[in-house]
Every structure is written in structure tokens, then in C-alpha cells.
Amino acid sequence: MQIAIMGAMVEEITPLLEYFNHYETVEFAKNKYYLTSYKGLDIVLAYSKIGKVNASLTAATMIERFGAQKLLFSGVAGAVNPTLKIGDLIVATKLAQHDLDITVFGHPYGYVPEGAVYVESDRGLLALAKSVAERKKLYVQEGIIATGDQFICDVDKKEWIEKTFNADALEMEGASVAVVCDALQIPFFVLRAISDAADMDAGFSFDEFLNSSAKISAEFIIAMLDEMVHD
């Protein structure tokens, strides 16, 4: 089985590259894709670069060019839900685009015609993540992740997104990956480790905790791969 593992920034996939150690690098469409194997699983790994367009391009490439049959996203996010603290893990039950706005035509925020406000994650992968969390005795929160092409560091904006989408965390790629996978009928899963509180101090917190949070998220992805091997 070909598994895609994706992050947005190089820091988000570096712990995985270090773990796999040996891999082939393929350059395509101004990006690098890393091919390796893990206990019988074929892996394609990449970071998309920040933002929804880059994330969509990378996800589609991993599926259409490299034959990914499942996609796991590993990275960091800002907390909206006050119960989430730096280093906590959250898996997306569903995702929405908080910056998509055609409300002038009477539609809700995040909606486009022939689409939906939310895209739901694959239930099988969510169940797998729950099993991993139980085995590792980790608390992993399930919740709604909101995606947009902005790094949110404004309290009022954060509160608006939380209220409008009932969001628990914020990031800049997940919902676009979800749209691609949903359209191409590829099971997907988005895991985020909290790196900041999405507040006025977010820039400082992000710089300080990006690497440690990315490592936490990557370790969980490896544990999921171990479970897939036994399926």
C-alpha cells in the first residue's frame, strides 16, 4: 500500500525524514518528494510549503503521480479551544475553510456551491488513531480544524472563527487537503500538535515550540504506520 505523509513546512517533516533515514528524492512541480518504505508499506513524504494552494497541489500530486492510497497529514496548529495547550494533539473530525466567503449571495461562511462547509475525515483512520492513543496512553482530542491563508494572531478574529465554525484549532492547509482527498476518494487524516495559542503572542510561541510540537505529531504518525502494518 502506498501511504502519503504530508506536512506544510520542512520542520514538520524533518522528524520523519530523520526517522526513515534512507529515501529517494524526486523533484516534481517545484517541490521535492521523498520515497521510502517502512515495514512493507510504500511511503511518499513531502512538505507542501505554506498555504491552501500549495497544499492542494502537493496532495493531488501525491495521489495522481505517486499513487497514494491514503494520506496522513502531520503538523502543527494554533489552539482556539482553551482546553488545548502547547504540545497537545488534535485530530480533525472535520475541516472547514474559514476564509472562504460568498455570504453576499446568501451562503454560509466556508461554503461553495456543489460543496459543503465541512469535509469529514476518514472514520477508519480516526478509529486507528484512537487505538494508537489508547495503546500509547496518550490523550488525543478530536475536534474541528479551521483552515485559511492567514496566520491568525488577532484575538477578535480567533473568537470569530471559533464561534462561526465551532473550531478547536487553526492552521493553513488541512481543509484544502481534505477537499482534494474527498474529491479523489482517498481516505485522509489530519493530525496537529498545538504549537501556539493563536493569540497576540502567537509569533513568539510559534518560533519557540514549532520543532518540539512537530516531533510529537511525527511520532504519532509513525505509531499509526505500525498499526497499519498489522492490518
Secondary structure, DSSP 8 states (H G I E B T S, - for coil): -EEEEEESSHHHHHHHHHHH---EEEEETTEEEEEEEETTEEEEEEE--SSHHHHHHHHHHHHHTT--SEEEEEEEEEE-STT--TT-EEEEEEEEETT---GGGT--TT--TTS-SEEE--HHHHHHHHHHHHHHT--EEEEEEEE-SS----HHHHHHHHHHH--SEEESSHHHHHHHHHHTT--EEEEEEEEE-SSTTHHHHHHHHHHHHHHHHHHHHHHHHHHHHH-
